[in-house]
Structures are given as C-alpha cells and as structure tokens.
Amino acid sequence: MTTVPKSVLMISTKLDPHVDAVLARLEKRGVPCFRINTDHFHEDYRLAMTDELSGAITITDKWDRACVFPHGVRSVWMRKPETPLPPPGVDDDGVIEYVQGEMRELMGFMPMDARVPWINNPDENRRHQRKFPQLRLARSLGLRVPRSIITNDPKEAEAFFATCPDGVICKPLLMGSHYVEGEHYVAYTRPIPSSEFAALRESISLCPTYLQEAIAKDHELRVTIIGDELFCCRIDSQGVKGAEQDWRAVDTDKLPHTIVDLPDEVDAALRAYLKACGLRFGAFDLIVTPQGDYVFLELNPNGQWYWVELSTGAPMADAMADLLENP
C-alpha cells in the first residue's frame, strides 16, 4: 500500500514574497505543498468539515488539488492571512461584513488543532505579541530593556518624563496603522519634545499611551530565529534621514544591512525567550548603544524577514523550508 506524503500547508495571501520564496525551495526538493490565499478564498477554494471526532477539514483549490487537515499535513505556516475579498457578485456592505466575519471564525478553528506543528500557531502569536509581558520576560532572562510606562493619567506621564533626562519616545501598543477621515497614517516610534508633551498632556487621558525612555543608538539589530537557525542583521539607521527613531519609516533599500554575530549571552537569551514562549520562529528588534550595550525592544512573533535575505544573501528561506519540511 502506497503512503501518500504529507503536505506543508501555507496560509497567507496571493502577494507574499516570503511564501513565494519558501514554496519554490520546497517544490524544488519535491516536498508536497498546499497554499491557501485567504484574500481569494471565495474564488479559489472549496472547504468541508464535519463534527466527526476525526475533525478532518478537506480543502480543495480551483485546480482540484486537495489538502486534508490535519491528517494529510506535516506542518502549517500561518504567514499573513488577510480578510477575504467580497464574494463574487455581492456588493451589499452588510452582507460582505457578515460573510467575512464567518470566514474569520472558520479560520479560527484550525489553530485549535494541536495534532500538527504550527510555525507559529496564530493564537500563540497573539498571546506573545503584547509589549509589556515581552519586556518582563526579556528582563527575567537578563536582557536590558528600556524603562517604560503605559498610562492614561497625565500626572503619571509627566512624572515619567521627569525621570528621563535623555528624552521620551512614544510608540503604539498595537494600532500602528490607522485612518483619519479617509487618510491613511502609520504611527511610527518617535520622540516627544517637551513642548509637544505640554501641548498634548491632557489628551493622554483619552487613550492608553505607551511611553519609553529614549536610548542613544549606535545601530539597530533585527534578529530572526527560524527553528535552530539564528540570523542577526545589523541595520545602520543613524546615518539615514528619517530612520533615526524608527527604521521602518524609510525604504529598507536605503539602509545598510550586514549579517553580524551576537554575543553568546544575548544569543542564548533570545533562544531561551522563544523556548519560554513555545515558539519556533520570532523576529526580535534590539538597539546597540554607543557604549556597546545590547537593549531588547520587542519580539514580533510573525515578523517580516525576506527583505533581510534580499539585502544580505542570508539563507533564511532555506532555513524556513528546512523547518517546515522537518518541524
């Protein structure tokens, strides 16, 4: 009796160069793969699941290729799924919102199944993306972290400012991207001059505000761990206008990128961090000060990384392919 090899299941969108790169490597190795582009789900896929104890979900694409989850899956890579486009022929906003909500709920069933390895399980990603628990865990592992406060009390914010002689920065807790009167804005990390704080002091009461002591940078690091492989990329942001506080505010091709080594103790602490979270993948942001101190900023448990490979040649897609093939 012939055994059908299990597939790597990739869940993302049609325009995702990360998945394109890893899929190409796995297909070259002869590893079966099945890709779900959630943005085009209604057009390109059919799905059926029942309440049987097996919990099998059969997904068939428009070419009649099928994937049976979880029994026919060796690993799942939940990359960047998006809300599906409106179903063909539907233009009523209320109906579209209802259908998209039902689709999100359906896709939420799958991560509850632990019979297959997830890279990473999106429920775990959501749990471990929260900023203050990250800082506490990093501190417990011996990493230096910036002093920080979240408050909607103007007096508490003012008292915190007084303890930060090198200044204060503000960053979003979650909503880095938002719309105001139809215009799109991105809330990058930025310094708050004392004059601006004085003018906006009372508005802090309207929303929880994340403030952090400013720390001088020599350069920044993007450290990506994929399974057992660690890639540390130095980003020289301080010489590029507009990137001094948040390098994401400029095109990455304007920033010098170099693969470098991490001190052993920092390497070990970041690996221990992921292990403590039960994650197999993570993208960390760190600062290196002019004095050579390493400062933990945050973990993105589902962060971007392919631009680092394109900038440096680091074999990151191969590492992800290795992990998905042999989770």
C-alpha positions in Angstrom: 0.0 0.0 0.0 1.5 3.3 -1.1 1.7 6.0 1.6 0.8 9.5 0.4 3.3 12.0 1.6 2.0 14.8 3.8 1.9 18.4 2.6 3.3 21.6 4.1 0.2 23.9 4.4 0.9 27.6 3.9 -1.8 30.1 4.8 -1.2 33.7 3.5 -2.2 35.9 0.6 -1.6 35.9 -3.1 1.1 38.6 -2.9 3.5 37.3 -0.3 7.2 37.1 -1.4 8.0 35.2 1.8 5.7 32.3 0.8 6.8 32.5 -2.8 10.5 32.0 -1.9 9.9 29.2 0.6 7.4 27.4 -1.7 9.9 27.5 -4.5 12.6 25.8 -2.4 10.2 23.1 -1.1 8.9 22.3 -4.5 12.5 22.0 -5.8 13.1 19.4 -3.0 10.0 17.5 -4.0 8.1 18.3 -0.8 4.3 18.5 -1.4 2.8 21.9 -0.5 -0.7 23.3 -0.4 -1.1 27.1 -0.3 -4.3 28.9 0.8 -4.5 32.6 -0.2 -7.2 33.8 2.3 -7.8 37.0 0.3 -9.1 35.0 -2.6 -10.7 32.2 -0.7 -14.2 32.5 -2.1 -13.0 32.4 -5.7 -10.3 29.8 -5.5 -11.2 27.2 -2.7 -13.9 24.9 -1.5 -14.0 23.6 2.1 -15.9 21.0 4.0 -15.7 19.9 7.6 -18.0 17.8 9.9 -18.4 17.3 13.6 -16.9 13.8 13.4 -14.2 13.0 16.0 -11.5 13.0 13.4 -12.0 16.7 12.9 -10.9 16.5 9.3 -11.1 19.6 7.1 -10.9 19.0 3.4 -9.8 22.0 1.3 -9.8 21.8 -2.5 -8.4 24.5 -4.8 -9.7 25.6 -8.2 -7.3 23.1 -9.8 -9.0 20.3 -7.8 -5.9 19.7 -5.7 -6.9 18.7 -2.2 -5.5 19.0 1.3 -6.9 17.2 4.3 -6.2 18.9 7.6 -4.7 17.8 9.9 -4.2 14.2 8.8 -2.5 15.0 5.4 -0.4 17.9 6.8 3.1 17.7 8.1 3.3 21.4 9.2 1.4 24.6 8.9 2.9 28.0 8.2 0.4 30.7 9.1 2.1 33.7 7.5 0.0 36.8 6.8 -3.6 35.8 6.2 -6.0 38.6 5.3 -9.7 39.1 5.3 -11.1 37.6 2.1 -12.3 39.9 -0.7 -16.1 40.2 -1.1 -17.7 37.1 -2.6 -18.2 37.4 -6.4 -21.5 39.2 -7.2 -22.0 40.5 -3.6 -22.0 44.3 -3.2 -24.1 44.8 0.0 -21.7 46.1 2.7 -23.7 44.3 5.5 -23.7 41.0 3.7 -19.9 41.4 2.9 -19.2 42.1 6.6 -21.2 39.1 7.7 -19.5 36.7 5.2 -16.0 38.0 6.2 -16.8 37.6 9.9 -17.9 34.0 9.3 -14.8 33.3 7.3 -12.6 34.7 10.1 -14.4 32.5 12.6 -13.9 29.4 10.4 -10.2 30.0 10.0 -10.0 30.4 13.8 -11.0 26.7 14.1 -7.8 25.4 12.6 -5.3 26.8 15.1 -7.1 24.9 17.9 -5.9 21.6 16.5 -2.5 20.8 18.0 -2.0 17.5 16.2 0.1 19.2 13.6 3.1 21.6 14.2 2.4 25.3 13.6 5.0 27.9 12.6 3.7 29.7 14.6 0.2 29.0 15.9 -1.6 32.3 15.4 -3.2 32.1 18.9 0.2 31.9 20.4 1.4 34.8 18.2 -1.4 37.0 19.5 -0.6 36.0 23.1 3.1 36.7 22.8 3.0 39.9 20.8 1.9 42.0 23.8 4.5 44.6 24.6 4.8 44.7 28.4 4.8 40.9 29.0 7.6 40.9 26.4 9.7 43.4 28.4 9.2 41.5 31.7 10.2 38.2 30.1 13.3 39.7 28.5 14.3 41.3 31.8 13.9 38.0 33.6 16.3 36.4 31.1 19.0 39.0 31.8 18.4 41.3 28.9 18.5 45.1 29.3 15.1 46.7 28.4 14.1 50.4 28.3 12.2 51.8 31.2 8.6 52.1 30.1 5.1 53.1 31.2 1.6 52.7 29.8 -0.8 55.2 31.3 -3.8 57.4 30.6 -3.0 59.6 33.6 -1.4 62.9 32.6 0.2 63.3 36.0 1.8 59.8 35.8 3.1 60.6 32.3 4.6 63.9 33.5 6.3 62.2 36.4 7.8 59.7 34.0 9.1 62.4 31.7 10.9 64.0 34.7 12.9 60.8 35.2 14.1 60.6 31.5 16.9 63.1 31.1 17.7 61.9 27.5 14.0 62.3 26.4 11.0 60.1 25.9 9.6 58.3 22.8 6.1 57.3 22.1 5.0 54.1 20.3 1.7 52.3 19.6 0.6 49.4 21.7 -0.9 47.7 18.7 -2.5 50.0 16.1 0.5 51.2 14.1 -1.7 51.7 11.0 -5.0 53.7 11.1 -7.2 56.0 9.1 -8.3 59.6 9.9 -11.1 61.0 7.7 -10.2 58.6 5.0 -6.4 59.3 5.1 -4.0 56.5 5.9 -1.4 57.1 8.7 1.3 54.9 10.3 2.2 55.5 13.9 5.9 55.1 13.9 8.0 55.3 17.1 9.0 58.9 17.6 10.5 61.3 20.2 8.1 63.6 22.1 9.7 67.0 22.6 8.8 68.7 25.9 6.9 71.4 24.2 4.7 68.9 22.4 4.1 67.0 25.6 3.0 70.2 27.3 0.5 70.9 24.5 -0.9 67.4 24.3 -0.6 66.5 28.0 -4.3 66.3 28.8 -5.1 64.3 25.7 -3.3 61.3 27.3 -6.4 60.8 29.3 -8.3 59.8 26.1 -6.2 56.7 25.4 -3.7 54.4 27.0 -0.3 55.8 26.0 2.9 53.9 25.7 6.0 55.9 26.7 9.6 54.8 26.9 12.9 56.3 27.9 14.9 57.4 24.9 18.2 55.4 24.5 21.0 56.5 22.3 21.7 54.2 19.4 24.9 53.3 17.5 22.9 50.9 15.3 20.0 48.5 15.5 19.6 44.8 15.1 16.9 42.6 13.6 17.5 39.1 14.9 15.4 36.4 13.3 15.3 32.9 14.7 13.9 30.2 12.4 13.9 26.8 14.2 17.5 26.3 15.4 19.0 28.9 13.0 19.6 32.5 14.1 20.3 35.4 11.7 21.5 38.7 13.2 21.2 41.6 10.9 22.9 44.9 11.8 20.9 47.9 10.4 22.8 51.2 10.3 19.9 53.5 10.7 21.5 56.5 12.4 23.1 57.9 9.3 19.9 57.8 7.2 17.5 60.8 7.5 14.1 59.8 8.8 15.3 56.4 10.2 16.9 57.6 13.4 14.0 56.7 15.6 12.2 54.0 13.5 14.0 52.5 10.6 10.6 51.3 9.2 9.8 54.9 8.3 12.1 54.7 5.2 12.6 52.3 2.4 14.7 49.4 3.6 17.0 49.6 0.5 18.3 53.0 1.8 19.6 51.3 5.0 22.9 49.4 5.2 22.3 45.8 6.2 25.1 43.5 7.4 24.9 40.0 8.9 26.9 40.0 12.2 27.4 37.8 15.2 25.7 38.2 18.5 27.4 38.0 21.9 26.9 34.5 23.2 24.9 35.6 26.2 22.5 37.6 24.0 22.2 34.8 21.6 21.4 32.4 24.4 18.8 34.8 26.0 16.9 35.2 22.7 16.8 31.5 22.1 15.6 31.0 25.7 13.0 33.7 25.1 11.4 31.8 22.2 11.6 28.5 24.1 9.8 30.0 27.0 7.0 31.1 24.7 6.8 27.7 22.9 7.5 29.4 19.5 9.7 28.1 16.7 10.0 31.4 14.9 10.5 35.0 16.0 11.9 38.4 14.8 13.5 40.5 17.5 14.4 44.2 17.5 17.3 45.4 19.5 19.4 48.5 20.0 23.2 48.6 20.4 24.2 51.7 22.2 27.4 53.8 21.5 28.9 52.1 24.6 28.2 48.6 23.1 25.2 47.7 25.4 22.5 45.5 23.8 19.0 46.6 24.6 15.9 44.5 23.9 13.0 46.4 22.3 10.4 43.8 21.2 9.5 40.5 19.6 7.4 40.2 16.5 6.3 36.5 16.5 5.2 36.8 12.9 7.6 39.4 11.6 8.9 40.1 8.1 12.3 38.7 7.2 12.7 38.1 3.5 14.0 41.6 2.9 17.0 40.7 5.0 17.8 37.8 2.8 17.5 40.0 -0.3 19.7 42.6 1.3 22.4 40.3 2.7 22.1 36.9 0.9 21.5 35.1 4.3 19.8 31.7 3.5 16.7 32.5 5.5 14.1 31.0 3.1 16.2 27.8 3.1 16.0 27.8 6.9 12.3 28.2 6.8 11.9 25.4 4.2 14.0 23.1 6.5 11.8 23.9 9.5 8.6 23.2 7.6 9.9 20.1 6.0 11.1 18.7 9.3 9.3 20.5 12.1 
